[in-house]
Amino acid sequence: MLDFLFDRPLVSSSEIVDTLNISTVSVNELVKRFEKIGILREITGKKRYKKYFFANYVDIISRGTQNI
């Protein structure tokens, strides 16, 4: 799943399910764990059709380009 997030830092659970052929239950559990440790951040504020942002990756890229 991490490889997928590097390619697509803005995702929904359904996109992960469809792309990686992982069950919805497994994806939802992974997303919860990734949110808890700060890898993913939910950005819609909705109860359904949530989008998640791979915050750490984007932060690293942003820091690396600040002085350019």
Protein Blocks (a to p, Z undefined) as FASTA:
>chain_A
ZZmmmmmmcccfklmmmmnopafklmmmmmmmmmmnomaccfklpabhpacddfklmmmm
mmmmmmZZ
